[in-house]
Amino acid sequence: MKKYRAVFHLTEIEKANLALNNVRNLLADLGEDQAEAELVTNSEGVKALLKTGPYGDRVDKLAKKGVRFILCSKSLRAMGLEKEEFFDLAEVVPSGTGELVKKQTEGWVYVRP
C-alpha cells in the first residue's frame, strides 16, 4: 500500500493547469512509489478531461504514473456531455462529491487547487 494518498478536487476549468501541476509536484516530491493520487472533476472541472482539450499529454503522463481521473456523472448530464467525449482513461462515478467523501473517509488527504 502506498504511504501517501491525496484526492485533488477540480471544479473550475481555469484551474486545470494548477491542479495537474499540483498532482505532478506531489508525485515528484513524495515519490511515485510512495504516493497515490486521484483527480476528481465535477462542475466545469470535467472539461479538463475532454479529448478536444489541451491537457491530453499531461493527463496521459500522469495516468502512466498511476493517477486516476474521475468524472462526475451528474455534471456530465447537467452539461449534456457524453463519456465518449472524454479521455478513455477517465472513469465516471455517480457523484463527484460522493467520491470525495468516500476517499476522505478512507483517510485520503483532500487538496483543492
N, CA, C and O of each residue as an XYZ file, in Angstrom:
452
protein
N       0.841     -1.183      0.000
C       0.000      0.000      0.000
C       0.888      1.249      0.000
O       1.920      1.297      0.669
N       0.467      2.238     -0.753
C       1.213      3.489     -0.823
C       1.095      4.217      0.508
O       0.080      4.113      1.198
N       2.136      4.951      0.858
C       2.180      5.629      2.151
C       1.301      6.879      2.171
O       0.645      7.166      3.172
N       1.292      7.614      1.070
C       0.526      8.864      1.000
C      -0.565      8.733     -0.053
O      -0.348      8.177     -1.129
N      -1.752      9.262      0.280
C      -2.869      9.228     -0.667
C      -3.549     10.586     -0.659
O      -3.950     11.089      0.390
N      -3.676     11.177     -1.854
C      -4.284     12.506     -1.974
C      -5.319     12.506     -3.076
O      -5.100     11.976     -4.165
N      -6.459     13.117     -2.768
C      -7.512     13.293     -3.757
C      -7.609     14.792     -4.057
O      -7.828     15.610     -3.164
N      -7.442     15.121     -5.321
C      -7.493     16.507     -5.780
C      -8.878     16.774     -6.348
O      -9.456     15.922     -7.021
N      -9.406     17.961     -6.074
C     -10.767     18.314     -6.452
C     -10.728     19.489     -7.427
O     -10.265     20.576     -7.081
N     -11.216     19.262     -8.647
C     -11.212     20.302     -9.676
C     -12.639     20.626    -10.091
O     -13.347     19.774    -10.627
N     -13.062     21.870     -9.838
C     -14.413     22.303    -10.209
C     -14.407     23.413    -11.256
O     -15.451     23.738    -11.822
N     -13.243     23.992    -11.514
C     -13.135     25.111    -12.459
C     -12.110     24.794    -13.531
O     -10.962     24.477    -13.219
N     -12.514     24.875    -14.789
C     -11.599     24.588    -15.887
C     -10.388     25.515    -15.842
O      -9.295     25.122    -16.250
N     -10.567     26.727    -15.359
C      -9.467     27.687    -15.284
C      -8.345     27.235    -14.350
O      -7.222     27.729    -14.441
N      -8.648     26.304    -13.463
C      -7.645     25.819    -12.512
C      -7.078     24.453    -12.899
O      -6.371     23.831    -12.106
N      -7.377     23.986    -14.099
C      -6.908     22.669    -14.533
C      -5.387     22.599    -14.577
O      -4.798     21.621    -14.117
N      -4.754     23.619    -15.122
C      -3.295     23.629    -15.195
C      -2.688     23.544    -13.798
O      -1.754     22.776    -13.565
N      -3.215     24.325    -12.882
C      -2.745     24.317    -11.497
C      -2.943     22.939    -10.860
O      -2.045     22.423    -10.195
N      -4.111     22.355    -11.065
C      -4.396     21.041    -10.481
C      -3.436     19.977    -11.009
O      -2.912     19.174    -10.237
N      -3.206     19.970    -12.311
C      -2.284     18.994    -12.891
C      -0.868     19.215    -12.394
O      -0.138     18.255    -12.150
N      -0.475     20.470    -12.243
C       0.845     20.774    -11.678
C       0.947     20.264    -10.243
O       1.968     19.702     -9.846
N      -0.121     20.465     -9.469
C      -0.125     20.004     -8.071
C       0.057     18.492     -7.992
O       0.819     17.997     -7.161
N      -0.640     17.761     -8.852
C      -0.522     16.297     -8.854
C       0.901     15.893     -9.242
O       1.515     15.057     -8.580
N       1.419     16.485    -10.311
C       2.790     16.193    -10.757
C       3.796     16.485     -9.641
O       4.689     15.679     -9.379
N       3.649     17.629     -8.990
C       4.575     18.019     -7.932
C       4.508     17.082     -6.728
O       5.530     16.779     -6.113
N       3.317     16.632     -6.399
C       3.171     15.678     -5.296
C       3.965     14.409     -5.581
O       4.715     13.934     -4.729
N       3.797     13.866     -6.778
C       4.498     12.636     -7.133
C       6.010     12.843     -7.167
O       6.772     11.967     -6.758
N       6.438     14.004     -7.657
C       7.868     14.298     -7.715
C       8.454     14.451     -6.308
O       9.567     13.998     -6.043
N       7.708     15.082     -5.422
C       8.195     15.340     -4.067
C       8.209     14.085     -3.204
O       9.212     13.791     -2.553
N       7.113     13.351     -3.196
C       6.982     12.204     -2.298
C       7.420     10.896     -2.927
O       7.670      9.916     -2.226
N       7.515     10.880     -4.256
C       7.908      9.669     -4.972
C       6.700      8.901     -5.464
O       5.738      8.673     -4.731
N       6.774      8.507     -6.725
C       5.657      7.779     -7.339
C       5.354      6.470     -6.613
O       4.209      6.020     -6.587
N       6.377      5.864     -6.027
C       6.180      4.602     -5.330
C       5.586      4.795     -3.933
O       5.131      3.837     -3.309
N       5.592      6.037     -3.447
C       5.085      6.322     -2.103
C       3.743      7.058     -2.098
O       3.066      7.119     -1.071
N       3.362      7.617     -3.253
C       2.146      8.451     -3.284
C       1.137      7.932     -4.298
O       1.490      7.483     -5.389
N      -0.106      8.008     -3.910
C      -1.229      7.653     -4.770
C      -2.083      8.906     -4.921
O      -2.369      9.591     -3.940
N      -2.488      9.202     -6.151
C      -3.255     10.427     -6.387
C      -4.448     10.151     -7.289
O      -4.420      9.289     -8.167
N      -5.500     10.925     -7.030
C      -6.719     10.859     -7.836
C      -7.202     12.283     -8.048
O      -7.214     13.087     -7.116
N      -7.601     12.593     -9.279
C      -8.176     13.902     -9.591
C      -9.664     13.718     -9.855
O     -10.059     13.107    -10.848
N     -10.483     14.253     -8.955
C     -11.936     14.187     -9.096
C     -12.411     15.495     -9.717
O     -12.145     16.578     -9.197
N     -13.122     15.374    -10.842
C     -13.636     16.562    -11.518
C     -15.157     16.568    -11.443
O     -15.817     15.545    -11.622
N     -15.680     17.741    -11.176
C     -17.126     17.937    -11.286
C     -17.365     19.378    -11.704
O     -16.426     20.168    -11.803
N     -18.616     19.715    -11.946
C     -18.975     21.035    -12.456
C     -18.148     21.310    -13.714
O     -17.953     20.400    -14.519
N     -17.661     22.525    -13.905
C     -16.889     22.895    -15.091
C     -15.538     22.183    -15.148
O     -14.905     22.139    -16.203
N     -15.099     21.632    -14.036
C     -13.816     20.936    -13.992
C     -13.745     19.721    -14.902
O     -12.660     19.338    -15.340
N     -14.900     19.104    -15.196
C     -14.883     17.927    -16.065
C     -14.318     18.256    -17.446
O     -13.778     17.376    -18.116
N     -14.433     19.489    -17.871
C     -13.972     19.883    -19.203
C     -12.464     19.732    -19.369
O     -11.970     19.696    -20.496
N     -11.738     19.645    -18.279
C     -10.290     19.441    -18.349
C      -9.950     18.071    -18.931
O      -8.834     17.862    -19.406
N     -10.892     17.145    -18.900
C     -10.636     15.792    -19.377
C     -11.268     15.505    -20.738
O     -11.339     14.351    -21.160
N     -11.725     16.552    -21.423
C     -12.265     16.388    -22.772
C     -11.149     16.026    -23.750
O     -10.048     16.570    -23.669
N     -11.431     15.115    -24.665
C     -10.462     14.717    -25.685
C     -10.018     15.922    -26.521
O      -8.880     15.966    -26.987
N     -10.893     16.878    -26.709
C     -10.598     18.043    -27.542
C      -9.837     19.129    -26.786
O      -9.472     20.148    -27.373
N      -9.594     18.926    -25.500
C      -8.920     19.927    -24.681
C      -7.408     19.866    -24.815
O      -6.871     18.977    -25.477
N      -6.724     20.812    -24.186
C      -5.275     20.932    -24.316
C      -4.446     20.088    -23.338
O      -3.219     20.191    -23.336
N      -5.075     19.272    -22.524
C      -4.357     18.607    -21.437
C      -4.034     17.134    -21.680
O      -3.549     16.454    -20.776
N      -4.293     16.643    -22.866
C      -4.142     15.217    -23.163
C      -2.797     14.618    -22.807
O      -2.739     13.580    -22.148
N      -1.712     15.253    -23.231
C      -0.377     14.713    -22.966
C      -0.090     14.648    -21.472
O       0.456     13.661    -20.979
N      -0.457     15.696    -20.763
C      -0.187     15.736    -19.322
C      -1.010     14.700    -18.569
O      -0.508     14.033    -17.663
N      -2.277     14.571    -18.951
C      -3.148     13.585    -18.315
C      -2.597     12.181    -18.570
O      -2.541     11.352    -17.661
N      -2.194     11.926    -19.808
C      -1.655     10.608    -20.161
C      -0.395     10.287    -19.358
O      -0.253      9.174    -18.852
N       0.517     11.247    -19.237
C       1.750     11.034    -18.473
C       1.450     10.719    -17.012
O       2.061      9.828    -16.421
N       0.499     11.461    -16.432
C       0.151     11.216    -15.030
C      -0.557      9.874    -14.861
O      -0.335      9.168    -13.877
N      -1.403      9.531    -15.816
C      -2.101      8.247    -15.744
C      -1.099      7.098    -15.776
O      -1.290      6.092    -15.093
N      -0.038      7.237    -16.558
C       1.000      6.199    -16.622
C       1.745      6.077    -15.299
O       2.405      5.069    -15.046
N       1.641      7.093    -14.463
C       2.256      7.054    -13.128
C       1.261      6.577    -12.074
O       1.564      6.573    -10.880
N       0.070      6.173    -12.525
C      -0.921      5.610    -11.613
C      -2.005      6.556    -11.147
O      -2.845      6.170    -10.335
N      -2.010      7.781    -11.636
C      -3.040      8.745    -11.223
C      -4.370      8.355    -11.863
O      -4.434      8.046    -13.052
N      -5.413      8.376    -11.065
C      -6.773      8.114    -11.564
C      -7.462      9.438    -11.838
O      -7.281     10.409    -11.103
N      -8.254      9.472    -12.901
C      -9.008     10.662    -13.284
C     -10.491     10.326    -13.265
O     -10.941      9.381    -13.914
N     -11.246     11.127    -12.503
C     -12.646     10.829    -12.215
C     -13.561     11.922    -12.760
O     -13.287     13.112    -12.606
N     -14.648     11.502    -13.397
C     -15.684     12.401    -13.900
C     -16.976     12.188    -13.119
O     -17.362     11.050    -12.850
N     -17.637     13.269    -12.761
C     -18.923     13.212    -12.071
C     -20.038     13.036    -13.102
O     -20.199     13.875    -13.989
N     -20.802     11.962    -12.994
C     -21.873     11.702    -13.963
C     -22.963     12.770    -13.908
O     -23.574     13.077    -14.931
N     -23.210     13.330    -12.746
C     -24.237     14.373    -12.623
C     -23.816     15.628    -13.375
O     -24.648     16.289    -13.997
N     -22.531     15.959    -13.323
C     -22.022     17.121    -14.058
C     -22.104     16.885    -15.563
O     -22.473     17.781    -16.322
N     -21.759     15.672    -15.986
C     -21.845     15.349    -17.416
C     -23.284     15.514    -17.906
O     -23.537     16.124    -18.944
N     -24.204     14.965    -17.148
C     -25.622     15.046    -17.514
C     -26.089     16.494    -17.555
O     -26.781     16.889    -18.494
N     -25.726     17.289    -16.561
C     -26.159     18.690    -16.482
C     -25.648     19.518    -17.657
O     -26.302     20.469    -18.086
N     -24.456     19.148    -18.181
C     -23.875     19.903    -19.293
C     -24.133     19.259    -20.643
O     -23.661     19.749    -21.669
N     -24.878     18.166    -20.647
C     -25.196     17.489    -21.902
C     -23.988     16.850    -22.568
O     -23.911     16.792    -23.795
N     -23.041     16.369    -21.763
C     -21.825     15.749    -22.283
C     -21.918     14.228    -22.145
O     -22.584     13.712    -21.247
N     -21.236     13.520    -23.053
C     -21.227     12.059    -23.044
C     -19.834     11.548    -22.705
O     -18.844     12.218    -23.001
N     -19.742     10.386    -22.096
C     -18.466      9.784    -21.705
C     -17.522      9.671    -22.901
O     -16.310      9.813    -22.740
N     -18.052      9.420    -24.090
C     -17.240      9.237    -25.284
C     -16.456     10.496    -25.663
O     -15.504     10.414    -26.439
N     -16.838     11.656    -25.129
C     -16.146     12.910    -25.427
C     -14.885     13.094    -24.571
O     -14.126     14.043    -24.767
N     -14.676     12.190    -23.636
C     -13.594     12.323    -22.673
C     -12.524     11.261    -22.913
O     -12.761     10.263    -23.594
N     -11.345     11.495    -22.342
C     -10.263     10.515    -22.451
C     -10.760      9.163    -21.967
O     -11.505      9.070    -20.992
N     -10.337      8.125    -22.659
C     -10.762      6.770    -22.306
C     -10.386      6.385    -20.885
O     -11.100      5.623    -20.233
N      -9.264      6.912    -20.403
C      -8.801      6.553    -19.060
C      -9.630      7.185    -17.952
O      -9.534      6.769    -16.798
N     -10.446      8.188    -18.285
C     -11.296      8.842    -17.274
C     -12.421      7.890    -16.861
O     -13.066      7.252    -17.693
N     -12.627      7.822    -15.555
C     -13.673      6.965    -15.007
C     -14.861      7.826    -14.578
O     -14.683      8.923    -14.049
N     -16.066      7.324    -14.810
C     -17.273      8.038    -14.408
C     -17.784      7.436    -13.102
O     -17.909      6.219    -12.965
N     -18.076      8.316    -12.150
C     -18.667      7.891    -10.876
C     -20.043      8.538    -10.748
O     -20.309      9.552    -11.395
N     -20.912      7.973     -9.933
C     -22.252      8.540     -9.785
C     -22.253      9.999     -9.337
O     -23.088     10.791     -9.775
N     -21.310     10.348     -8.460
C     -21.266     11.703     -7.919
C     -19.830     12.053     -7.535
O     -19.170     11.302     -6.817
N     -19.357     13.191     -8.014
C     -18.016     13.644     -7.642
C     -17.919     13.883     -6.147
O     -16.922     13.538     -5.513
N     -18.960     14.474     -5.593
C     -18.970     14.741     -4.153
C     -18.942     13.436     -3.366
O     -18.234     13.323     -2.366
N     -19.704     12.463     -3.814
C     -19.696     11.158     -3.159
C     -18.318     10.519     -3.193
O     -17.883      9.925     -2.207
N     -17.628     10.637     -4.324
C     -16.265     10.097     -4.444
C     -15.331     10.777     -3.457
O     -14.514     10.117     -2.814
N     -15.450     12.101     -3.336
C     -14.605     12.846     -2.399
C     -14.852     12.408     -0.953
O     -13.908     12.243     -0.179
N     -16.100     12.225     -0.602
C     -16.444     11.805      0.757
C     -15.893     10.404      1.033
O     -15.342     10.146      2.103
N     -16.046      9.507      0.061
C     -15.523      8.144      0.240
C     -14.015      8.166      0.460
O     -13.505      7.514      1.371
N     -13.311      8.913     -0.370
C     -11.853      8.965     -0.254
C     -11.431      9.540      1.091
O     -10.521      9.015      1.733
N     -12.085     10.612      1.519
C     -11.708     11.229      2.790
C     -12.025     10.297      3.957
O     -11.282     10.263      4.938
N     -13.106      9.552      3.863
C     -13.453      8.591      4.899
C     -12.404      7.489      4.981
O     -12.159      6.929      6.049
N     -11.781      7.181      3.826
C     -10.723      6.169      3.769
C      -9.361      6.728      4.175
O      -8.363      6.007      4.149
N      -9.313      8.016      4.552
C      -8.067      8.602      5.019
C      -7.270      9.368      3.978
O      -6.149      9.793      4.257
N      -7.816      9.555      2.789
C      -7.123     10.321      1.755
C      -7.124     11.797      2.149
O      -8.086     12.291      2.737
N      -6.034     12.496      1.819
C      -5.926     13.941      2.062
C      -6.641     14.663      0.928
O      -6.472     14.315     -0.240
N      -7.435     15.661      1.271
C      -8.184     16.450      0.295
C      -7.377     17.686     -0.097
O      -6.915     18.435      0.762
N      -7.211     17.890     -1.424
C      -6.491     19.052     -1.936
C      -7.370     19.739     -2.976
O      -7.851     19.112     -3.920
N      -7.566     21.031     -2.783
C      -8.339     21.799     -3.760
C      -7.478     22.963     -4.253
O      -7.271     23.949     -3.546
N      -6.984     22.822     -5.485
C      -6.138     23.906     -6.052
C      -6.916     25.194     -6.229
O      -6.362     26.193     -6.688
